[in-house]
Amino acid sequence: MLDLLRSILGVLILLAIGWLLSENRRSVAWRVLAIGLGLQLVAGLLIFHLPFGRDLFKLANDAVNALLAQAQQGAEFVFGPLAKGPGEAGSLGFVLAFQALPTAIFFAALTALLYYVGLLPKLVRLFARLFQRSLGVSGVESVTVSSNLFVGIESALTIRPYLSTVPRHELAVILTAGMATIASTVLGIYVTALAPVFPTIAGHLLTANFLSAPAAIMFARLLVPPPVTLEKEKPRELEITFEKQGNWVQSITQGAMEGLKLATGIAAVLIAFVGLLALLNLMIGGVGGWFGHPDFTVQIILGWIFAPFAWLMGVPWEYAPRVGELLGLRLVATEVPAYFQLAGWMEGDQPLDARSLVIAVYALCGFAHIPSLGIFVGGLTALIPDRVEDIGSVAIRCLVAATLACLLTGTIAGIVAGPNPMVFLNR
């Protein structure tokens, strides 16, 4: 009961922080906040506790795992034993570049094919109607948020004709939604990292991604609210733009090429940011050695900063600094090393408890980090160079909003999972 009350308190404090950081505290969209929280709680309870939701969860989890198994076949054909995971016959151990990153290529090609046959556009429209009619947001916002459940920065292409004229607060929703969610193309990387210690991780990541969508709208509205005098846009169907290849072969080929760029980009970012983080830790450790603490690192500092947030999400205090360290690592070096570090802890001799593991997985599920801020701002600026000033003016607030949205998703997971969510790890 105390864990539940603490998570509820965490929801209130996160919303209070968003309100305090708002550009206009008098223009709070209470309806958006109330309905957004309601959507998260209803979805969480459906997935975690109702038979229909559990069946849907299992179906989604099994489907992703089946797809990953097929993706590995392609990787093994190209890379041989390097692509075999730890424990498999002939495996040389875990190698990120050959076992995790190739899944981005496979999922990018699959996503392109599903766009070509018309399935993903239908899903985007379905979720867009849900968000627009429930939260009362504009067509541009709802389509962008729903697109981000499946793709990344390229989601802006679906509403490209409207970007040059959208209000500033809608630009904030576009950026926040991009950073508060993850793209399907990277889902396999996280599943590869955590499946050995969290067999149902795929279903939980899909659930976390959906929960973060309304949270992104909520905090974007809080930090960058629309002007009080702005007339509310009437719900209307938006003409969505989907760039389509000439045939299915071209779609798969183009998707694979985009996936290769994505995998290469992820590798480059990880090499750069993890390397620079190690360099910074070397300097900090040198200074700390003068005071008898040579093991002092940026992660430890960030762990202290984020520990109170981890505790408010429902993590027991003994694990809060470690979950806080993961949240800080995500902020400065992306969620990929954070998920892999979490997997290493769970396979080691000092694992987190089940509740902390579930909350951490949900809270880490998002592109809310400094590298993605540059990617999303750069991508959006390239599409609408005449709006560079507006984009720059909301960029940092959007990163804060996305971070708060991911923390709220972790808090909701703490509420609906209960005090002992072990059953959710292996069901």
C-alpha positions in Angstrom: 0.0 0.0 0.0 2.8 2.4 0.8 4.4 1.7 -2.6 1.1 2.5 -4.3 0.7 5.7 -2.3 4.2 6.7 -3.2 3.6 6.2 -6.9 0.4 8.2 -6.7 2.4 11.0 -5.0 5.0 10.7 -7.8 2.3 11.4 -10.4 1.2 14.5 -8.6 4.8 15.8 -8.1 5.7 15.2 -11.8 2.6 17.1 -12.8 3.6 19.9 -10.4 7.1 20.1 -11.8 5.6 20.4 -15.3 3.3 23.2 -14.1 6.2 25.0 -12.4 8.2 24.9 -15.6 5.3 26.0 -17.7 5.6 29.1 -19.9 2.1 30.1 -18.8 0.8 28.6 -15.6 -2.6 30.2 -16.1 -3.2 28.3 -19.3 -3.3 24.7 -17.9 -5.3 22.2 -20.0 -6.9 20.4 -17.1 -9.0 18.3 -19.4 -6.0 17.0 -21.3 -4.2 16.1 -18.1 -7.2 14.3 -16.6 -8.1 12.4 -19.7 -4.4 11.6 -20.5 -4.0 10.1 -17.0 -7.2 8.2 -17.4 -6.0 6.7 -20.7 -2.7 5.6 -19.1 -4.4 4.0 -16.1 -7.1 2.3 -18.1 -4.6 0.9 -20.6 -2.3 -0.2 -17.8 -5.0 -1.9 -15.9 -6.3 -3.6 -19.1 -2.8 -5.0 -20.0 -1.8 -5.9 -16.5 -5.0 -7.3 -15.0 -7.8 -8.1 -17.4 -7.9 -11.5 -19.2 -8.5 -9.8 -22.6 -5.6 -7.5 -22.1 -3.3 -10.3 -20.9 -4.2 -12.3 -24.0 -3.5 -9.3 -26.2 -0.2 -8.7 -24.4 0.9 -12.3 -24.9 0.0 -12.2 -28.6 2.1 -9.0 -29.1 5.0 -10.3 -27.1 5.1 -13.6 -29.0 4.7 -11.9 -32.3 7.8 -9.7 -31.7 9.8 -12.6 -30.5 8.9 -14.6 -33.6 9.9 -11.7 -35.8 13.2 -11.4 -33.9 13.9 -15.1 -34.5 13.5 -14.6 -38.2 15.6 -11.4 -38.1 18.4 -13.5 -36.6 18.3 -15.8 -39.5 19.3 -13.0 -41.9 22.0 -11.8 -39.5 23.5 -15.3 -39.1 23.5 -15.7 -42.9 25.7 -12.6 -43.2 27.8 -12.7 -40.1 27.9 -16.4 -39.2 28.7 -17.2 -35.6 29.2 -13.6 -34.7 25.4 -13.2 -34.9 24.7 -16.1 -32.6 23.6 -15.0 -29.1 25.2 -16.1 -25.9 24.4 -19.7 -25.0 23.8 -20.8 -28.6 26.0 -23.5 -30.2 28.9 -21.8 -31.8 28.4 -18.4 -30.2 31.4 -16.2 -29.6 29.6 -14.3 -26.9 27.5 -11.1 -27.1 28.5 -8.6 -29.8 26.2 -5.6 -30.1 27.1 -4.7 -33.7 26.3 -8.2 -35.0 23.5 -9.4 -32.7 21.4 -6.3 -31.8 21.9 -3.7 -34.5 21.0 -5.9 -37.4 17.4 -6.1 -36.0 17.1 -2.4 -36.8 17.6 -3.2 -40.5 15.1 -6.0 -40.4 12.4 -4.0 -38.6 13.0 -1.0 -40.9 12.4 -3.2 -43.9 9.3 -4.7 -42.3 7.9 -1.3 -41.4 8.4 -0.1 -45.0 6.6 -3.2 -46.3 3.7 -2.7 -43.9 3.4 0.9 -45.0 3.3 -0.2 -48.6 0.5 -2.7 -48.1 -1.5 -0.1 -46.1 -1.5 -1.7 -42.7 0.5 0.9 -40.8 -1.3 3.9 -42.3 -4.6 2.3 -41.0 -3.1 1.9 -37.5 -1.8 5.4 -37.5 -5.2 6.8 -38.4 -6.8 4.6 -35.7 -4.6 5.8 -32.9 -4.8 9.4 -34.3 -8.6 9.3 -34.0 -8.3 7.9 -30.4 -6.0 10.7 -29.3 -7.8 13.5 -31.2 -11.3 12.6 -29.9 -10.3 11.8 -26.3 -7.7 14.5 -25.7 -9.2 17.1 -28.0 -5.8 17.8 -29.7 -5.5 18.9 -33.3 -5.2 16.6 -36.3 -1.5 17.5 -36.7 -0.7 16.6 -33.1 -2.7 13.4 -33.1 -1.3 12.1 -36.3 2.3 12.9 -35.2 1.9 11.2 -31.9 0.3 8.1 -33.4 3.0 7.9 -36.1 5.7 8.0 -33.4 4.4 4.7 -32.0 5.8 3.1 -35.1 8.6 5.3 -36.6 11.0 8.0 -35.5 11.8 11.5 -36.9 10.3 10.4 -40.2 6.9 10.6 -38.6 7.0 14.4 -39.4 6.7 13.5 -43.1 3.2 12.3 -42.6 2.1 15.9 -41.8 4.7 17.7 -43.8 2.2 20.0 -45.8 1.1 21.4 -42.4 4.4 22.0 -40.7 5.1 25.5 -42.0 1.9 26.8 -40.5 1.4 24.8 -37.2 1.4 27.0 -34.0 4.4 26.9 -31.8 2.7 24.8 -29.1 2.0 22.1 -31.7 5.7 22.1 -32.7 6.3 21.3 -29.0 4.0 18.3 -29.1 5.7 17.1 -32.3 9.2 17.2 -30.7 8.1 15.9 -27.3 6.2 12.9 -28.8 9.3 12.0 -30.8 11.5 12.0 -27.7 9.0 10.4 -25.3 8.4 7.3 -27.4 10.5 4.8 -29.3 10.4 3.6 -32.9 9.6 0.1 -33.9 12.9 -0.1 -35.7 14.9 -0.1 -32.4 12.5 -2.3 -30.4 14.4 -5.4 -31.3 17.7 -4.0 -29.8 16.1 -3.6 -26.4 14.4 -7.0 -26.5 17.8 -8.6 -27.4 19.3 -7.0 -24.4 16.7 -8.0 -21.8 14.9 -11.1 -23.0 17.2 -13.5 -21.1 16.3 -11.8 -17.8 12.8 -10.5 -18.7 11.1 -13.0 -21.1 8.0 -10.8 -21.7 10.0 -7.7 -22.3 8.7 -7.2 -25.9 5.1 -6.9 -24.7 6.1 -4.5 -21.9 8.0 -2.2 -24.3 5.0 -2.0 -26.6 2.8 -1.2 -23.6 5.2 1.4 -22.3 5.4 3.1 -25.8 1.6 3.4 -25.9 1.4 4.8 -22.3 4.0 7.4 -23.2 2.0 8.8 -26.1 -0.7 10.6 -24.0 2.0 11.5 -21.4 3.9 13.3 -24.1 0.8 15.3 -25.1 0.2 16.1 -21.4 3.6 17.5 -20.6 4.0 19.3 -24.0 0.7 21.1 -23.2 1.9 21.8 -19.6 5.3 23.3 -20.5 4.3 25.0 -23.8 0.6 25.6 -23.5 -1.5 27.2 -26.3 -2.4 30.9 -26.0 -5.5 31.5 -23.9 -7.0 33.4 -26.7 -6.5 30.6 -29.3 -9.8 29.2 -30.5 -10.0 25.4 -30.1 -9.7 23.6 -33.3 -12.7 21.5 -34.2 -11.8 17.8 -34.7 -11.4 17.1 -38.4 -9.9 14.4 -40.6 -6.4 15.3 -41.6 -5.0 14.4 -45.0 -2.1 12.2 -44.1 0.9 11.9 -46.4 2.6 8.5 -46.8 5.5 8.3 -49.1 5.1 5.0 -51.0 7.5 3.1 -53.2 6.6 1.8 -56.6 6.3 -1.8 -55.5 6.9 -4.1 -52.5 10.5 -4.9 -53.6 11.4 -1.3 -53.7 9.8 -0.8 -50.3 11.8 -3.6 -48.7 15.0 -2.4 -50.3 14.5 1.2 -49.3 13.5 0.2 -45.8 16.6 -1.9 -45.5 18.8 0.9 -46.6 17.2 3.3 -44.1 17.6 0.6 -41.4 21.3 0.4 -42.3 21.6 4.2 -41.9 19.8 3.9 -38.5 22.0 1.0 -37.3 25.2 2.8 -38.4 23.9 6.0 -36.8 23.2 4.2 -33.5 26.7 2.7 -33.6 28.3 6.1 -34.3 26.4 7.8 -31.5 27.2 5.0 -29.0 30.9 5.1 -29.9 31.0 8.9 -29.5 28.9 9.4 -26.4 30.0 6.3 -24.5 33.6 7.1 -25.3 33.3 10.8 -24.3 31.5 9.7 -21.1 34.4 7.4 -20.3 36.8 10.3 -20.9 34.8 12.5 -18.6 34.6 9.8 -16.0 38.4 9.5 -16.2 38.8 13.2 -15.4 36.2 13.1 -12.6 37.8 10.0 -11.2 41.1 11.7 -11.2 39.7 14.6 -9.2 37.8 12.3 -6.9 41.1 10.4 -6.3 42.5 13.5 -4.5 39.7 13.0 -2.0 39.8 9.3 -1.7 37.1 8.5 -4.2 38.8 7.4 -7.5 35.6 5.5 -8.6 33.5 8.7 -8.8 31.7 8.9 -12.2 29.1 11.0 -14.0 26.7 8.0 -13.6 27.0 8.2 -9.8 26.3 11.9 -9.8 23.3 11.5 -12.1 22.2 8.6 -10.0 22.0 10.8 -7.0 20.1 13.5 -8.9 17.5 11.0 -10.4 17.3 8.8 -7.3 14.4 10.8 -5.7 12.5 10.5 -9.0 13.1 6.7 -9.0 11.8 6.5 -5.4 8.7 8.6 -6.3 8.0 6.2 -9.2 7.7 3.4 -6.7 11.3 2.0 -6.6 12.4 1.0 -3.1 15.0 3.4 -1.8 17.8 0.7 -1.7 17.5 0.5 -5.5 16.6 4.1 -6.3 20.2 5.3 -6.8 20.9 2.5 -9.3 17.7 3.1 -11.2 18.5 6.8 -11.1 21.9 6.0 -12.6 20.1 4.3 -15.5 17.9 7.3 -16.0 20.9 9.6 -16.0 22.8 7.3 -18.4 19.8 7.5 -20.8 19.8 11.3 -20.7 23.5 11.6 -21.7 24.2 8.5 -23.7 20.9 7.2 -25.0 18.7 4.4 -23.7 20.7 1.6 -25.4 23.6 1.4 -22.9 21.1 2.0 -20.1 19.1 -1.1 -21.1 22.2 -3.2 -21.6 23.5 -2.1 -18.2 20.2 -3.0 -16.6 20.5 -6.5 -18.3 24.0 -6.8 -16.9 22.8 -6.1 -13.4 20.0 -8.6 -13.6 22.4 -11.3 -14.8 25.0 -10.4 -12.2 25.1 -11.0 -8.4 23.3 -7.8 -7.5 20.0 -7.7 -9.5 17.2 -5.3 -8.9 14.0 -6.5 -7.4 11.0 -7.3 -9.7 9.2 -4.0 -9.0 12.3 -1.9 -9.7 13.0 -3.8 -12.9 9.4 -3.3 -14.3 9.4 0.4 -13.4 12.9 0.9 -14.8 12.0 -0.8 -18.1 8.9 1.5 -18.5 10.7 4.7 -17.5 13.6 4.1 -19.9 11.4 3.4 -22.9 11.8 6.7 -24.8 14.3 8.8 -26.8 14.4 11.4 -24.1 18.1 12.1 -24.3 20.5 14.8 -25.5 21.6 13.0 -28.7 18.0 12.6 -29.9 17.3 16.3 -29.2 19.9 17.1 -31.8 18.5 14.5 -34.2 14.8 15.7 -33.9 15.6 19.4 -33.9 17.9 18.9 -36.9 15.4 16.8 -38.8 12.5 19.2 -38.2 14.6 22.2 -39.0 15.5 20.6 -42.3 11.8 20.2 -43.2 10.8 23.7 -42.2 13.9 26.0 -42.1 11.7 29.1 -41.8 10.6 27.9 -38.3 14.1 27.5 -36.9 13.5 30.2 -34.3 10.3 28.6 -33.0 11.8 25.2 -32.9 14.9 26.4 -31.0 12.7 28.2 -28.5 10.9 25.1 -27.4 13.6 22.4 -27.9 15.0 22.3 -24.3 11.5 22.4 -22.8 10.5 19.5 -25.1 13.4 17.4 -23.8 12.3 18.2 -20.2 8.7 17.4 -21.2 9.7 14.1 -22.8 11.8 13.1 -19.7 8.8 13.9 -17.4 6.5 11.9 -19.7 8.8 8.8 -19.5 9.0 9.2 -15.7 5.2 9.3 -15.6 5.0 6.1 -17.6 7.3 4.4 -15.1 5.1 5.8 -12.3 1.9 4.4 -13.9 3.7 1.1 -14.3 4.4 1.2 -10.6 0.8 1.9 -9.8 -0.8 -0.9 -12.0 1.9 -3.5 -11.4 1.3 -3.6 -7.7 3.8 -4.4 -4.9 5.0 -7.7 -6.3 4.9 -7.8 -10.1 7.0 -11.0 -10.5 4.1 -12.5 -12.4 4.5 -9.9 -15.1 8.1 -10.9 -15.9 7.4 -14.5 -17.0 3.7 -14.8 -17.8 
